Amino acid sequence: MGFIRRSVGFMSFFLIPFSLLAETDLESLLPEMVDIPTGQFKMGCVSGIDCKPREKPVHNVRISSFQMAKTEVTTELWAACVDAKGCTHIPDNNGWVEPNMPVRYVSWDDLQIFLTWLNSETGSNYRLPSESEWEYAARAGTATPFHTGPCITPEQANFEGNIFLGAGCEHQTENRKRALPVASFEANAFGLHDMHGNVWEWVQDCWHFNYDGAPADGSAWTGSGSQCERHVMRGGTWHGSVSYMRSAYRFRYPREIRTGGLGFRLARSFN
């Protein structure tokens, strides 16, 4: 897959191929939303493979139907927010100027500003998914480490290409060492692309060290001020180990941090 590297900033990139963003129909930049059905699942490390204390105790969660974006939010949609002066933060695109790249270098706090702008422009109720909604959607009815089964390969997701030894997997191959455009790989059974790998995805929840006291109704887990200084991220990244991509794996970053392996995906309630 070819790509161009340039030593330019995010805004310089968009001033060239996307100079007419002000005239672009915002609707055409929005990711397609898919319906996620109502259901109940066991959240946490149900596979018993490579489990971490933060993924326990396994517990039942009831999820009400909602919508989730097929892909992460792209650089083009974020640039529309910047162009409209709804967002002031201009992320670094790291020199990768292909279309449909997932926006990265955005903090959890940056997303709140973006969501306010997006909902004002569209009259909708876009939000971040809760952590339990995210895991339910990533699993798409599975109880294995990945929606692909006990193993996953670089032909199915973008990560550093190592073997998932916890399940006795083989097939170590390509480490691309870069993010890829959204929907570069087949979707899961719910129609969602890149739930494993490519970029971490922020979710709404504050960070808790384990699932003791976690909500059972699919809602986001709030907390005290210190807990909400960090927020949960899910899914793994292009420069991370295969184990980080497990459906159950969870991690956290300070809410103000921006990195090249971290983006986000939209969700939307029906009510």
Buried (B, 14 or more C-beta within 10 A) or exposed (E): EEEEEEEBBBEEBBBEEBEEBEEBEBEEBBBEBBEBEEBEBBBBBBBEBBBBEBBBEBBEBBBBEBBBBBBBBBBBBBBBBBBBEBBEBBBEBBBBBBEBBBBBBBBBBBBEBBBBBBBEBEEBBBBBBBBBBBBBBBBBEBEBBBBBEBBBBBEBBBBBBBBBEBBEBEEBEEBBEBBBBBBBBEBBEBBBBBBBBBBBBBBBBBBBEBBEEBBEEBBBBEBEEEBBBBBBBBBBBBBBBBBBBBBBBBBBBEBEBBBBBBBBBBBBEEE
